[in-house]
Amino acid sequence: GVRNFLFVSSIAAGYPNKRFYPYAASKLAGEALVRASGLNHAIVRPTLVLGQGSPIWATLAKIAKLPVIPLPGGGAHGVQPVDVADVARGLALVVRTGRFQGETFDLGGKDALPMRQFLGAVHQGLTGTTARFLPMPLGPIRLALALAEPGLRSVLPATAGQLALFANPSVARANWLMDQLAPEMPSSRDILARLCRQGAPPGAGPRSPVQGRAQTRAAPDPDSQDEDPAVLAAECATFGRYLAASPPDQPSTDHYIRALRARGMAAKPRSRFDRLTLWAARRGRVGLWLADSHCALLRRRGALRRRLILLLAILEHAPKSHETFDRTPDRGPVGAIALLSAHTLAGVGAVALGVLLFLPAQLALAVAGGPRGR
């Protein structure tokens, strides 16, 4: 008995370059099914949807706050962010007016700006300083991710196709729906300024954009369940060897698991990049060394560093491990200089390798459509 069908697609369905991007191809195939259904229909293609608590905003804000912002392809393509409230207004308007004549409506904000300016405005709003950029070749990064996907797709935080945001303009074409909404839309810089003032903490729940008193209860998130205690205990042992040269005793392990639960940190991280760094860190000392070196430089508030600092605080006060941190071995001047030099060289090497391995994955996450990615 359904007569009218409203399909929410994506601006990615119209990208000229869909290489390595099954998500965009799936949206385009979905549109074709709707058109072939025989139903009265309308298709809406939102651009980059932003709002308080939106995953893509939290991810882009993290990248934009970096001291030097990686910029694949130079960031010349335009992006036209749209407020989530305006997306809701647009969908409601199509339904209310019965505009189901088979039209496809792009839905972006009031204006567009180059990706470079977009990230620069976010950096300025969050840090109060002028952004510095590091242009990077887009093609090699996408190709490297594409080659890695067949064997490593389950651990990659994003795919090559998700860098399509830097390879295509995400700008809405003029249409009836945009004309109706534009007079009341905020500008792109107004949207960014508001979100920067609010801070947009990762994981904050978005407020409903629908005008009204009713609030919709979010569906339970299966990833919010705490991880198996055995997994957390094994993680504690690996981290303990890294921090104190020996695995923690049972009381310290129990303390670590209780502390994770008390702080809401015992569940799998929502961010796919945090999951990747935790996965690497749990593999052993080398993986933890490289992941920690990268996160210490570019993701200091990520899940891995937070867990390491939490365990460090426990071990510093545990009876069987506190001496590891308080003891000052007498090596003499020559030994101290040699040890310091060795640690310096190892640290520089770890940072370099960590950035080389994890920075492309962190960059890919910025355009993955949210903490989980697409």
N, C-alpha and C positions, 0 to 999 in steps of 0.2 A: 503493500500500500504506500510505499514511499514515492513521492512525486518529485521532490527537489533534493539535490545532493550538493553540499558545500565541501569542497576538498581543499585542505590546507597543504599546499605544496611548499616549494622553497625557491628562492631566486637562483639557487644552484642548478635547477632544472633547465634554465636558459643559458648556462655558461657555454661559451664557444669551445672552451678547452675542458673537457670532462675526463681527460686522461688520468688513469689511476683512481678515479672517483666513483665507485659503485653507488654511493649514496645519491649523487646527482642523477645517475642513470636510473636508479630505482624510482626517484620522484617523477622523472619524465615518463617512465613506464606506467606509473600510477595514474598520471594525467591521461595517458592514452586509454587506459581501462575505463576511466570515468567518461571520457568522450564517447567511447563505444558502447556504453551501457544503455543508451536510449533514454536515460533520465534527464529531466531538466536539471542543469547543473551550473555551478560557478566554481572557478579555480582561483585561489588566492596564493600569491607567491611572496611571502614576507622576505625582507632582506636580513640584516643583522639585528635581531631582536634584543633590546637591552632593557634592564630594569633592576631594581634593588634585589639582590640575591640571585640574579641570573647566572648560571654557571659560566657562560661564555664571557660575561663581563668580569667575573672574578679572575678567570684565567688571563684575559687580556690585561687586566690591571696589574697582575703579578709580572707579566712580561714588560709592561710599560714602566714599571718602577725600577727595572734594572739600571745600573749605572751606565751601561752601554747596551742599546737595544738592537738585537739582531734583526736585520731587515732583508729577507730573501727577495730577490727580484727588484730591490730598490724601493718598493712600496709606492709605485706610481699609480696603480689602479685605484679607482674611486670606490669608496664604501659609503653607503647611505643608511646609517643606523636608524632604527625606528623604535619608539617607546612601546613597551608591551601594552600599555593602556590604549594606545592608538591602534594596535593590532586588534585588540578586543573590540574597540569601537567599530573598526572596519568590518569585522565578521558579523557583528550585530546589525550593522547597517545593511549589509547584503541580504540578511534574512528578513529584516523588517520591511525592506522595499521590494522583496520578491524578485531580486535581480538574478534570475536563473535562466539566462538566454544563451548559455554556453560560452560566456566570456572568461578570459583569463586576466586577472588584475595583479600586476606587481604592486607591492605595498612596502614602500620605504618611508623614511622620515621627510622632513621639510626640505632638506638640502643634503648634498654630498660633499665629501672632501677626500683627498688622497689618503691612502693608508698611512703614509709617513706623517701627515699632519694629524691624523686621528690618534696615532700612538703618541705623537709629540704633545698633543693637547691633554691626553690622559696623564702623561708623565708630569707635565707642568702643574696639572690640577692636584696630583697626589703628593708631589715632592716639592713644588715651588721652584724648581730649577728647570733650565732649558735642557731638552733631551739631546743625547748624543747617539748616533746610529752607526751600526756596522753593516754596510751593504754586503750581501752574500749572494752567490749564484743560486738561483732557484732550481734550475734543471738538475744539477748533480745531486742536490739534497733529495729531490723527489725520486730520482733514479735509484739512489742508494737505499731509500726506504722501500721502494718497489721491489728491489732485488732481495731485501731482507724479509719481506712479508711471507713468502711461502714457508719458510722454516721458523720464523720468529714472530708471526702475526699475533700469537696469543700473549706475548710479552711486550709488544710495541705499544707505546701510549697513543699512537696515532698512525695513520697510513699516509702514503704519498699523496693520495687524492685529496686529503684534507688540507693540503697546502694550496688547494685551488683558489682559496680566498686571495692569495697573493698573485695568482696567475690570471684572474678574471676580474672584470669590473662587477661590483655588486651594487648596481645603481638601478633604480626602478624607472620604468618607462611611464610617461604620462598616461593617465586613464581616468575614467569617471570616478572610481573610488578614491583615487588620490586627490582629485579636484574637490571632492566632498569633505575630505578630512583635513586637507592642508591648512585652511585658515586657523584651526585651533591646535595645530601641531607645534611643539617646541622645536627650536633649531637643534642641529646636531650638537653644537657647542653647549647649548643649554642643557641637553640631556647629559652630556659628559660632565659638565660642571656640577649638576645636581648629584650625580652618582659619586663623583670625587668627594663632595662634601659629606655624603652619607658614609663613605668609606667602603661600602659594598663588601663586608667581610665574607670570605668563602664559607659556604654552607648555610648562610642565613636564608631563611625561608622567604620567598617573594610574597608580597602582599597581593591580594586579588585585585586586578585592574577593573573588575566589573563593578559598576556603581550599585550599591545596595548594602543591606545590613547583613545578609547571610554570608557566612564564611564556609568554604569547602574544606573538609578534613582531608589531609594528604593521605594517600595510600601508604601502607607500611613499606618501608624500604628493606628488601631482603639483605642488602649490604650493611644495614645498621646492626645486625647481629654480631655479638662478640665472637672473635676467632677462637678456635679450639685452644684450651689452655696448654695442651701439649705443643702446639705451634708457637705460642708465646713463650713457653719455657725454653724451647730450642733456640728461639730468637735471643732470649736473655743470655743463654750460654755462649752463643756466638758473639754477641755484643760485649759480654763480660771478658772474653779472651782478648778482644780488641782493645778494651779500655784498661784492663788490669792484668793481662797476661794469663789469667786463669778463669774458669767458669765460676760464677757466683754460687754460694752455698744455697741450700734449700730455703732458709728464711729470707734471704735477699731475693731469690726468684719469686717466692710467694708475694713479697712486698711489691716487686715490680709489676706483677699481674694485677694485684689489687689497685695499685696506683694508676695503671692504665685504665682500668674500669672506672675508677672514681673520677677521672678526668675526661671520660668519654673517648678514650684513645684506643680501646681494645678492639674496635671493629676495623674491618678493612678500610683504608682511606678511600674517600670518594674520588680523589684525583687519581687518574690513571698513571700520571707521572710518579706520584708518591708510591703507588703500587709497584711500579717498575723499579724504583730505587730500593724499596724494601725487599723486593724479590732478589735483586742483585746482592744486597747486603746480607741476606740470609744464606747465600750460597757458601760463604766462607770469608776468610780474612781479606783476600785480595779484592773480592767484589765489594765488601764493606769499605775497604780502604779507598777504592776509586769512587764509589757512590758518595761517601762522606766528604771526600775532597771536593767533589763538584758541588754538593749541597752546601758545604761551608762557605763557598764563594758566591753561589747564585741562588740557593734555595734554603736560606738559613732558618726559615720558620716552617719548613716542610715536615712531614711526618717522621722521616728518618732522624733528623737532627733533634726533634722534640723528644723522641724515644731515647736517643743516646744521652741527652742531657738529663732526662729523668733517671735513667739507670746510673749515670755518673753520680748524681746527688745521693742515690741510695748506697752505692759502693763506697763513697767517701766517708760514710758514717757507719758502715757495717764493721763489726768487730774483726772479721777475718780478712778484710781487704783495705781498710783505711790506711794501713801502713804503706801500701803500694804508692799512695799519693803523698804521704807525709815524709817518706824516707828520702834522704838526699845522699846518694852514693858518693864516696870519696874516690874520684877518678884522677885527681890531679889536674893541673892546667892543660897538659898535652891531651890527656884522655878526654877532658871536657870539651876542648876545641874540636877534637876528632869526632866526638859524638854529636856535637852541635852541627858540624859540617855535614855529617852523614844524614842527620834528620832533615837538614835544610834541603839537601839534594833530593832526598826521598819525597819530601813535601812538595817541592816544585814539580817533580815528575808525576806525582799523584794528581796534583791539580791539573796539569796539562792533559794527562790521559783521561781524567774524569770529565773535563770539559769536552774533549774530543768525542768521548763515548756518549755523554748524556745531553750535551747542549742541543744537538739536532732533535732529539726526542722531546726536550722541553719546548723548543720552538714549535715543533709540530703540534704540541698540545694546545698552543695558543689559538689555533684555528680548527680545533677538533670538535667544536660544537658543545663544549662543556667539560666538566671534570671527567666524566666517563668517556667523552668522545663519542663519535658516531660509528 
